[in-house]
Amino acid sequence: MRTSRLALFAATAALVGLPLAAAPAGAADGDELTAELTQLNDSGASGTAWATVDGTNVEISLETQGLLDGAPHAQHIHIGGQNTCPANDKEGNGFEGALQTSDGADEYGPIAVTLTKEPGMTGAEHGLDVADFPAEASYSYSRTIEVSQEVAQQVANGDGVIVVHGVDHDGSGEYDGDTKSDLDPELPSEATDPAACGELNPAQMAMPHGGVETGGSSTSGVEYPAAIGFGTLALALGAFGLVAARRRATI
C-alpha cells in the first residue's frame, strides 16, 4: 500500500510540474550562464555576458555599452576570489580613490581567461594585450575559447566573474593622468581600472545571444505569481489525500 501511495504522489507531482529533487548546483555541459554587467568606478558602463561550457571549450559572448569610445577595453574571466563584484562605491588606490584592478582582487580573483579578439591569445599572461581588445563605447563580442579542464569546471560551477576595464576618470576622452596602472606602470591607471563587472551564474532560462528576450511562460499580469506555486502544491497534496482516503474506505 505504501509503495502505491508513493507512486501516486510521484505521478501527481509530475502531472502538475512539482520538482521531486533539488537540481544540482552549477551548469551541466551545454547549459548557459549569464552575467549582468554593472558599473564600477561610476564609469556608466553596463552590459550582459553569456557563457556556455562544452567540455573544455567556453563559448563567451558580451554586449556592452557606456564605455570610453576609441580606447581599448581589456576584458577577462576572473576566477579564484569570492566570485563576486566589488561595490560601485568601493574606494581604492587609484585616481582620487578610484578602484584599481588589484583593489577588487579579493572579490573577483585573478585573471583566468583573457577575452581577446581572434586571433589574439587568451591566457592570463596576455591580459594586457591592448591591441587585441574591443575599442568602442558599445560593442558585441563572441568567441569560443579552449581552456583547461579545471577552468572549464569552475566556469560551469558559476565561479567565473566577467570584468571589463578602462575608465576615463577625468573626462578627457582618452586614457591619461599621472596615476599609473597597478598592473603595468607603463600604462595610465585609467587604461586598466575596472569599468564593469558581472558574476556568471547558471541561467534560469536560455537567452539568445545578441538579445535578452527569453520566451517561454510568463507571469505577466499576475499580481501574486508565487501563489500559483502554492496553489499547485495544495492541488497535488489534496488529490493525493483524496485518493488515499478512498482507498482506506474500501479496505
NORNORPE-V245470 format. One record per backbone hydrogen bond with DSSP energy under -0.5 kcal/mol. NH is the residue of the N-H (numbers start at 1). CO is the residue of the C=O. E is the energy in kcal/mol with one decimal. If there is no record, write none. Layout:
# NORNORPE-V245470
NH_CO_E, NH_CO_E
This chain:
# NORNORPE-V245470
5_1_-2.0, 6_2_-2.3, 7_3_-2.2, 8_4_-2.2, 9_5_-2.5, 10_6_-2.4, 11_7_-2.3, 12_8_-2.5, 13_9_-3.0, 14_10_-2.4, 15_11_-2.1, 16_12_-1.8, 17_13_-0.9, 18_13_-2.7, 27_156_-3.3, 30_53_-3.2, 31_28_-2.6, 33_51_-3.0, 34_201_-2.7, 35_49_-2.3, 37_35_-0.7, 37_47_-2.4, 38_197_-2.5, 40_195_-2.3, 41_88_-0.7, 43_40_-1.5, 46_65_-2.2, 47_37_-1.5, 48_63_-2.2, 49_35_-2.6, 50_61_-2.6, 51_33_-2.5, 52_59_-2.1, 53_31_-0.8, 54_52_-0.5, 54_57_-2.9, 56_54_-0.5, 57_54_-2.0, 58_145_-3.0, 59_52_-3.0, 59_57_-0.6, 60_58_-0.6, 60_143_-2.8, 61_50_-2.7, 62_141_-2.6, 63_48_-2.5, 64_139_-2.4, 65_46_-2.2, 67_137_-2.2, 70_135_-1.6, 71_68_-0.8, 73_134_-2.7, 74_72_-0.6, 76_163_-2.1, 77_113_-2.6, 78_76_-0.6, 78_161_-3.5, 79_110_-2.1, 82_106_-0.8, 82_107_-1.2, 83_107_-0.7, 84_107_-1.8, 90_87_-1.9, 92_97_-2.7, 94_98_-2.8, 97_94_-1.9, 98_95_-1.1, 103_100_-0.8, 104_100_-0.7, 104_101_-1.2, 105_102_-1.1, 107_104_-0.8, 108_104_-2.3, 109_105_-2.0, 110_79_-0.6, 112_77_-2.8, 113_77_-1.9, 114_122_-3.1, 115_75_-2.6, 115_113_-0.5, 116_114_-1.4, 117_132_-3.3, 120_117_-2.9, 126_123_-1.9, 127_124_-1.6, 129_126_-1.6, 130_128_-2.3, 132_129_-2.5, 133_130_-1.2, 139_64_-1.1, 141_62_-2.6, 143_60_-2.2, 145_58_-2.7, 145_143_-0.5, 147_56_-3.1, 152_148_-2.5, 153_149_-2.2, 154_150_-2.2, 155_151_-2.7, 156_152_-2.4, 157_153_-1.8, 158_155_-1.7, 159_154_-2.7, 161_78_-2.3, 162_198_-2.9, 163_76_-2.0, 164_196_-2.5, 165_74_-3.2, 166_193_-3.1, 167_190_-2.6, 169_167_-1.3, 171_168_-1.0, 176_174_-0.7, 181_184_-0.6, 181_187_-2.9, 187_184_-2.4, 189_179_-2.9, 191_188_-1.5, 192_188_-0.5, 192_189_-1.3, 193_189_-1.9, 195_164_-3.4, 196_164_-2.0, 197_38_-2.2, 198_162_-2.1, 200_160_-2.5, 201_34_-2.3, 201_199_-0.6, 203_32_-2.9, 208_213_-0.9, 211_208_-1.6, 222_219_-2.4, 223_221_-0.6, 225_222_-0.5, 227_224_-1.2, 228_224_-0.5, 228_225_-1.1, 229_225_-0.8, 230_226_-1.6, 231_227_-2.7, 232_228_-2.3, 233_229_-2.3, 234_230_-2.6, 235_231_-2.3, 236_232_-2.3, 237_233_-2.7, 238_234_-2.8, 239_235_-2.3, 240_236_-2.2, 241_237_-2.7, 242_238_-2.4, 243_239_-2.1, 244_240_-2.4, 245_241_-2.5, 246_242_-2.0, 247_243_-2.0, 248_244_-2.2, 249_245_-2.0, 250_246_-1.1, 250_247_-0.5, 251_247_-0.6, 251_248_-1.0
